[in-house]
Amino acid sequence: MIPGAFAYHRPASVKEAVGLLAQFGDDGRALAGGHSLIPMMKLRLATPANLVDLAGIAELKGARTDGNDIVIGAMTTQHDLSGSELLSAKIPILRETSAQIADPQVRYLGTLGGNVANGDPGNDMPAVMICLNAIYHVVGKNGERRIVARQFYQGAYFTALEPGDVLTAIRIPVPAAGHGYAYEKLKRKIGDYATAAAAVVLTMSGGKVSTCSIGLTNVAETPLWAEDAGKILLGSTLDAATVKRAVAAAEAITAPAADARGPAQYRTKMAGVMLTRALARAQSRARG
Ligand SMILES: Cc1cc2nc3c(=O)[nH]c(=O)nc-3n(C[C@H](O)[C@H](O)[C@H](O)COP(=O)(O)OP(=O)(O)OC[C@H]3O[C@@H](n4cnc5c(N)ncnc54)[C@H](O)[C@@H]3O)c2cc1C
């Protein structure tokens, strides 16, 4: 299918991009890697009259350390995330998650910013950002503001972004050295979106869980932070009975749609299976 007609704009700075998007209002859309937006345009589910391509804005690319945080430019590709030595050393769950998104062709162009700004519950990075307690830097016509990932997602394809906003960077507090992590994703085939997936980041001390954060993908209209499940695990050795209680708490907050990936009840159960696996793998990687 061929998308409808649109005008193409290629600003060289965030300021210019925000100016164009503010001018176009509902008739304009930011374009990042295009691997969600262009398919939507081909299906005529999105019909923007103006595309504002962010690819020419150098300041939106790359990752840097800022105090105890790492700040990743929104136009950093999923392939770049996998190849970054800084990110692999400090936040290895990003590499593990990137590797499970689509296929290399999508990952070469698809960006972290596009993945988290898109608002598709099937995107993998939002649950990971919620798990890591990331903060999104957003620039709009009234200047810059910061939005906590855990408060960003409002419904399927509805986020805290307003027309004219550009997501410029994702700020992630670096998890403690020796933390355990895992992203477990069930998909029907290579390149598929998740039937259900779970992100876990935890720390252990004396064989017991000191901190634990859990994110869930594609089992509700938004990515989910399973806060209560994480709390249940605190102080435990991740023994089977406690894990079972935590998994039940996580399953209880899911509300998946029935679709080609299976009925709702199945997807809820698969979220529980993914979480059980992610906890075991995170524990095996944790020091302490
Ligand atoms: C075959 C296929 C399989 C896929 N499988 C998966 C998968 O398993 N898991 C997964 O997570 N994703 C998957 N994707 C989606 C892919 O990861 C996309 O690249 C990603 O969802 C969007 O990133 P993008 O850079 O391509 O953004 P685009 O498609 O360019 O943009 C997506 C949306 O975000 C907005 N946007 C983008 N960047 C910004 C910004 N900086 N500021 C404000 N708004 C912005 C755009 O306006 C648009 O509304 C798949 C895609 C394809 C084609």
The ligand as an SDF file (V2000), in Angstrom:
LIG
                    3D

 53 58  0  0  0  0  0  0  0  0999 V2000
    8.2270   -5.9390   11.0220 C   0  0  0  0  0  0  0  0  0  0  0  0
    8.3090   -5.1300   12.2820 C   0  0  0  0  0  0  0  0  0  0  0  0
    8.3990   -5.7800   13.4960 C   0  0  0  0  0  0  0  0  0  0  0  0
    8.4820   -5.0420   14.6730 C   0  0  0  0  0  0  0  0  0  0  0  0
    8.5980   -5.7100   15.8700 N   0  0  0  0  0  0  0  0  0  0  0  0
    8.7310   -5.0110   17.0070 C   0  0  0  0  0  0  0  0  0  0  0  0
    8.9010   -5.6660   18.2480 C   0  0  0  0  0  0  0  0  0  0  0  0
    8.9600   -6.8960   18.3480 O   0  0  0  0  0  0  0  0  0  0  0  0
    9.0290   -4.9030   19.3590 N   0  0  0  0  0  0  0  0  0  0  0  0
    9.0190   -3.5380   19.3030 C   0  0  0  0  0  0  0  0  0  0  0  0
    9.1560   -2.9060   20.3390 O   0  0  0  0  0  0  0  0  0  0  0  0
    8.8550   -2.8920   18.1430 N   0  0  0  0  0  0  0  0  0  0  0  0
    8.7250   -3.5900   16.9910 C   0  0  0  0  0  0  0  0  0  0  0  0
    8.5840   -2.9190   15.8180 N   0  0  0  0  0  0  0  0  0  0  0  0
    8.4930   -1.4540   15.8360 C   0  0  0  0  0  0  0  0  0  0  0  0
    9.9020   -0.8240   15.7530 C   0  0  0  0  0  0  0  0  0  0  0  0
   10.6400   -1.0970   16.9360 O   0  0  0  0  0  0  0  0  0  0  0  0
    9.7910    0.6950   15.5620 C   0  0  0  0  0  0  0  0  0  0  0  0
   11.0210    1.1030   15.0670 O   0  0  0  0  0  0  0  0  0  0  0  0
    9.4480    1.5110   16.7900 C   0  0  0  0  0  0  0  0  0  0  0  0
    8.2220    1.1190   17.3400 O   0  0  0  0  0  0  0  0  0  0  0  0
    9.2770    2.9810   16.4650 C   0  0  0  0  0  0  0  0  0  0  0  0
   10.5020    3.5960   16.3470 O   0  0  0  0  0  0  0  0  0  0  0  0
   10.8310    4.4620   15.0730 P   0  0  0  0  0  0  0  0  0  0  0  0
   12.1220    5.1420   15.3590 O   0  0  0  0  0  0  0  0  0  0  0  0
   10.7590    3.6320   13.8630 O   0  0  0  0  0  0  0  0  0  0  0  0
    9.6680    5.5780   15.1320 O   0  0  0  0  0  0  0  0  0  0  0  0
    8.6430    6.1010   14.0350 P   0  0  0  0  0  0  0  0  0  0  0  0
    7.9410    4.9790   13.3810 O   0  0  0  0  0  0  0  0  0  0  0  0
    9.3100    7.0860   13.1530 O   0  0  0  0  0  0  0  0  0  0  0  0
    7.6220    6.8910   14.9980 O   0  0  0  0  0  0  0  0  0  0  0  0
    6.7050    6.2140   15.8250 C   0  0  0  0  0  0  0  0  0  0  0  0
    5.7950    7.2470   16.5130 C   0  0  0  0  0  0  0  0  0  0  0  0
    6.5280    7.9580   17.5050 O   0  0  0  0  0  0  0  0  0  0  0  0
    6.5680    9.3640   17.2030 C   0  0  0  0  0  0  0  0  0  0  0  0
    7.9470    9.7840   17.4800 N   0  0  0  0  0  0  0  0  0  0  0  0
    9.0750    9.1590   17.0860 C   0  0  0  0  0  0  0  0  0  0  0  0
   10.1470    9.7660   17.6100 N   0  0  0  0  0  0  0  0  0  0  0  0
    9.6900   10.8220   18.3210 C   0  0  0  0  0  0  0  0  0  0  0  0
   10.3100   11.8360   19.0930 C   0  0  0  0  0  0  0  0  0  0  0  0
   11.6480   11.8670   19.2490 N   0  0  0  0  0  0  0  0  0  0  0  0
    9.5340   12.7650   19.6960 N   0  0  0  0  0  0  0  0  0  0  0  0
    8.1940   12.7290   19.5560 C   0  0  0  0  0  0  0  0  0  0  0  0
    7.5310   11.7660   18.8600 N   0  0  0  0  0  0  0  0  0  0  0  0
    8.2770   10.8390   18.2350 C   0  0  0  0  0  0  0  0  0  0  0  0
    6.2030    9.4810   15.7210 C   0  0  0  0  0  0  0  0  0  0  0  0
    5.5950   10.7250   15.4350 O   0  0  0  0  0  0  0  0  0  0  0  0
    5.2290    8.3080   15.5680 C   0  0  0  0  0  0  0  0  0  0  0  0
    3.9560    8.6880   16.0400 O   0  0  0  0  0  0  0  0  0  0  0  0
    8.4900   -3.6260   14.6250 C   0  0  0  0  0  0  0  0  0  0  0  0
    8.3980   -2.9780   13.3850 C   0  0  0  0  0  0  0  0  0  0  0  0
    8.3130   -3.7080   12.2220 C   0  0  0  0  0  0  0  0  0  0  0  0
    8.2230   -2.9680   10.9200 C   0  0  0  0  0  0  0  0  0  0  0  0
  1  2  1  0
  2  3  1  0
  2 52  2  0
  3  4  2  0
  4  5  1  0
  4 50  1  0
  5  6  2  0
  6  7  1  0
  6 13  1  0
  7  8  2  0
  7  9  1  0
  9 10  1  0
 10 11  2  0
 10 12  1  0
 12 13  2  0
 13 14  1  0
 14 15  1  0
 14 50  1  0
 15 16  1  0
 16 17  1  0
 16 18  1  0
 18 19  1  0
 18 20  1  0
 20 21  1  0
 20 22  1  0
 22 23  1  0
 23 24  1  0
 24 25  2  0
 24 26  1  0
 24 27  1  0
 27 28  1  0
 28 29  2  0
 28 30  1  0
 28 31  1  0
 31 32  1  0
 32 33  1  0
 33 34  1  0
 33 48  1  0
 34 35  1  0
 35 36  1  0
 35 46  1  0
 36 37  1  0
 36 45  1  0
 37 38  2  0
 38 39  1  0
 39 40  1  0
 39 45  2  0
 40 41  1  0
 40 42  2  0
 42 43  1  0
 43 44  2  0
 44 45  1  0
 46 47  1  0
 46 48  1  0
 48 49  1  0
 50 51  2  0
 51 52  1  0
 52 53  1  0
M  END
$$$$
